[in-house]
Amino acid sequence: MAQAGRLGRMRLPWQNVLCVCVCAVRVHLLSACKSGCESDPLGDGFVKRVGSELVDEGDKKFRFASINAPNLHRVEVEPKPAECSLRKCSVEEWVRAPSEYEIRDTLCSIRQMGASVTRIYTFSYGDGPGFHVNRDGVLNEAWFRVFDQMLAIARDVGVRLIVPLINTNWIEGWGSVYEYGDWANEAGYSFFRSQSQRAMFKATIELILNRNNSLTGRRYADDSSILAWELGNELTDDEFHGFPVPVEWTRDVARHIRKFDRNHLLMDGGFFSTQVLAVTEIDIVGSGWRIMPNRI
Ligand SMILES: *[C@@H]1O[C@H](CO)[C@@H](O)[C@H](O)[C@H]1NC(C)=O
C-alpha cells in the first residue's frame, strides 16, 4: 500500500501510457460484450480419449480449465420468494427457464475467459411442470426445449458442456435419485441396489440420448456441443457421501449409454474411487473436494 502511494505521488510518465493501454482494452471488451460475442461455431467432431489424454477432432491435445455454470439450463430465483418460508411454494414459483440472453451472456463470458468447456448442473427430477424428468421417467418437453436452445447457443459460441445426468442428494427444486425410489415404490436410499430403479433410469437415459433437438435437428447423442455425459453429480452409495457407487452399477450404466452414443466422453460422477479406474467405458474420473464433518 505504502509503496503504491509513493508511486502515485511521483506520477511516473509511464503510468499515463499504461492507463491509455488499459482504456483501449476496455473499449475493445465493451464492444465485444455489446454484441454478445463473436459466433465461433463448433465443428461436428468430438473430443476423444487416447490413452490418458484427450484430443480434439484435429488430433490435437485437448486440455481445459474452467468454471461451472450451474444455472445455464434452469435458473433458481434467488432469494427464494419470502412467502416460501411461510408456506411450501411449488417449484414453478421460484425456478424459471433462462432467457436466450442469459444463456448467451454466460457462455460468452466463459469464452472470453479463454475457456472452451463448462459444466452445468443436473437434469431435474420430480412430479409436475417444474422438472425435466417427470414421474416414471417421462421427459418434460417444455424444459427440454430450453435445453435444446442452450445446446444450440453453446454450439454457436463454441463452448462444450459437461452434463451430469442426476443428483445424489435430494435438493429442493432439483430432485435426485430419490425420485426413482418413489416412482418404483421402493423406500429409502435404494437407487444403486434396485434393478427396477436402474431399468427406469436407463430408459430415461435412452430417451435423452435419442432426443432430436427441436432447433438444430441433431440427436443429443450426435451433438458435439456436449463434451461428456457425467453419470451424475457427487454420486455415492449413501446419502452422506461415505461409500462409492458400486462399480458394477457404473460399468452397467456406462455400457448402456455406449449402446446409443459412441461419440461422447463418459465421466463417472463419483467422488474419487480407485475402483472406477478399472471401468474401461469411463473416460474421465472425477473427484469432488469439499469440507465435510467426516472427511475432506
Ligand atoms: C429423430 O429424427 C430421426 C431422423 O429424422 C428419426 O428417424 C427419429 O425417429 C427421431 N427420433 C425421435 C425420438 O423422434
PDBQT file of the ligand as one rigid body, heavy atoms in Angstrom, charges set to zero:
ROOT
HETATM    1  C1  LIG A 301     -35.177 -38.209 -34.740  1.00  0.00    +0.000 C 
HETATM    2  O1  LIG A 301     -35.061 -37.938 -36.112  1.00  0.00    +0.000 OA
HETATM    3  C2  LIG A 301     -34.780 -39.102 -36.905  1.00  0.00    +0.000 C 
HETATM    4  C3  LIG A 301     -34.483 -38.645 -38.311  1.00  0.00    +0.000 C 
HETATM    5  O2  LIG A 301     -35.499 -37.803 -38.777  1.00  0.00    +0.000 OA
HETATM    6  C4  LIG A 301     -35.942 -40.044 -36.805  1.00  0.00    +0.000 C 
HETATM    7  O3  LIG A 301     -35.695 -41.212 -37.561  1.00  0.00    +0.000 OA
HETATM    8  C5  LIG A 301     -36.165 -40.421 -35.342  1.00  0.00    +0.000 C 
HETATM    9  O4  LIG A 301     -37.292 -41.235 -35.198  1.00  0.00    +0.000 OA
HETATM   10  C6  LIG A 301     -36.304 -39.177 -34.484  1.00  0.00    +0.000 C 
HETATM   11  N1  LIG A 301     -36.297 -39.598 -33.084  1.00  0.00    +0.000 N 
HETATM   12  C7  LIG A 301     -37.218 -39.237 -32.230  1.00  0.00    +0.000 C 
HETATM   13  C8  LIG A 301     -37.052 -39.747 -30.832  1.00  0.00    +0.000 C 
HETATM   14  O5  LIG A 301     -38.159 -38.539 -32.514  1.00  0.00    +0.000 OA
ENDROOT
TORSDOF 0
